[in-house]
């Protein structure tokens, strides 16, 4: 029988519960030191989130999963209302993964004075790609991640890590930069993308695709795999061929396909298309299939 995580709704409850668990873990180690892993989510949990929780569970004594649908990340009220919410199903999944605490605060708990007047700026790194398509999105995401990292900070001496999926590559890069630039006392850990058997990256948005749209969306993974195979063979990258592959599927409206530096997200010089590929890169892709916007990426090299 799986053990359900302790559900807490306030920062005070989270602080008390994590302190108790960390003290117990430290005593069991006989070393006076334990570790806490935080997994920030917006709920609607799936196997991709489960991979994050399991990665945290394997490396830490105490695992906290936050479930909070952040209004600052939604440009339209309709999108915020449509976002799926099922706390009971989320708690069942977390029980299977071994999470210790589920932190599910209200909007008033996170933003007690209404929407914050001061926010984290994602800067130039957040203005491109997804930031260009969704202005203000990353400012809202970083603002809530900053708050969640503070909420999760171990209240007793302990190692501290936070886990994010590599599927949201731009968000992961931004969170790492924020933690480094602003001296957050936490290790940011990226966890590889989890995919269905057909290759489609797991996302809470996939449930809005019908069967034909889902089949069409697979071209995103095929185009990334095409570039990945060339990179692995140290061949020039046929980006034009990948674009043609996507263009051949009329249901897919491509926003961007870019090959970038993994850390700065700056586009690589076009010579990667003319000379053998060496080094490392990241292929980023975003497209709309019907009314659903999908993102994906692949490491190259």
C-alpha positions, 0 to 999 in steps of 0.5 A, spaced: 500 500 500 502 506 497 503 512 502 500 518 500 504 525 501 502 529 507 498 535 504 499 542 506 496 548 504 500 554 507 508 556 508 507 555 515 505 548 515 510 546 510 516 549 514 513 545 520 512 539 516 519 539 512 523 540 519 520 534 522 522 530 517 529 533 516 530 532 523 528 525 523 532 523 517 538 527 520 538 522 526 537 516 522 543 518 518 547 519 525 551 525 521 546 530 523 545 532 516 539 530 511 537 533 504 531 536 501 528 535 494 523 540 491 519 539 485 515 545 483 509 543 478 502 546 476 499 540 477 495 535 472 501 531 473 503 525 468 509 520 468 514 526 466 512 529 473 513 522 476 520 522 473 522 528 476 519 526 483 523 519 482 529 523 481 528 527 487 526 521 491 533 517 489 537 523 491 534 526 497 531 524 504 525 528 504 521 530 497 516 536 497 512 537 491 508 544 490 502 544 486 500 551 484 497 554 478 500 560 477 496 566 474 502 570 472 504 565 467 497 565 463 496 571 458 489 570 457 484 568 463 480 563 459 487 559 458 488 560 466 481 557 467 482 551 462 488 549 465 486 542 468 486 541 475 485 534 479 488 534 486 486 527 488 489 524 482 495 528 483 496 526 490 495 518 488 501 519 483 505 522 488 504 517 493 506 512 487 512 516 487 514 516 494 513 524 495 513 526 502 509 532 502 505 536 497 504 543 498 498 546 494 497 553 496 492 558 494 493 564 490 492 568 496 497 564 500 502 565 494 500 572 493 497 575 499 497 582 496 494 581 489 499 580 483 506 582 485 508 589 484 515 587 483 517 581 479 523 577 477 525 579 470 527 574 465 531 579 461 534 578 454 534 570 455 527 570 456 525 575 451 526 570 445 523 563 443 517 562 448 518 569 451 517 572 444 510 568 443 508 569 450 510 576 452 511 576 460 510 568 461 517 567 463 517 573 468 511 570 471 514 563 471 521 566 475 517 570 480 513 564 482 519 559 482 523 564 486 517 564 491 517 556 491 524 556 492 524 560 498 518 556 501 522 550 500 528 552 503 530 547 508 528 550 515 534 546 518 541 545 516 540 540 509 542 540 502 537 543 498 536 541 490 530 543 486 528 539 480 525 541 473 524 537 466 529 538 460 523 539 456 522 546 458 529 547 456 528 555 456 525 555 463 530 550 465 536 555 463 532 561 466 532 558 472 539 556 472 541 563 471 536 566 476 539 561 481 546 563 479 545 570 478 541 571 485 545 566 489 539 562 491 542 556 496 539 551 491 542 546 486 538 546 480 537 539 477 535 538 470 531 531 468 531 528 461 524 529 457 519 523 458 516 521 452 510 516 450 512 510 446 511 514 439 516 519 441 511 525 443 514 528 449 509 528 455 505 534 456 499 536 460 497 539 453 497 533 450 490 531 452 487 537 448 489 533 441 485 529 438 487 522 434 489 526 428 492 532 431 496 527 435 499 523 429 501 530 426 504 532 432 509 526 431 513 530 426 516 535 431 520 529 434 521 526 427 525 532 425 529 533 432 531 526 431 533 527 424 538 532 426 540 528 432 542 523 428 546 527 424 550 530 430 551 524 432 555 522 426 558 529 426 555 530 419 553 537 417 546 539 420 540 539 414 536 544 418 532 545 411 531 538 410 528 538 418 523 544 416 521 541 409 519 535 414 515 539 418 512 543 412 509 537 409 504 536 415 499 541 414 496 541 421 502 543 424 503 550 424 511 551 426 513 557 430 520 556 430 526 551 429 532 553 432 539 550 433 542 554 439 548 554 445 545 549 450 547 555 456 546 561 453 540 559 447 544 564 442 543 561 435 549 557 432 552 560 426 550 557 420 556 554 418 553 548 422 549 546 416 556 546 411 561 543 415 561 537 420 558 538 426 562 538 433 561 540 440 554 541 443 548 544 441 540 544 443 535 544 437 529 547 440 522 547 436 515 550 438 509 549 433 501 549 434 497 543 432 490 545 432 489 550 438 494 546 442 501 549 442 507 544 443 514 545 445 520 540 444 527 540 444 533 535 443 541 535 445 545 535 439 552 532 440 
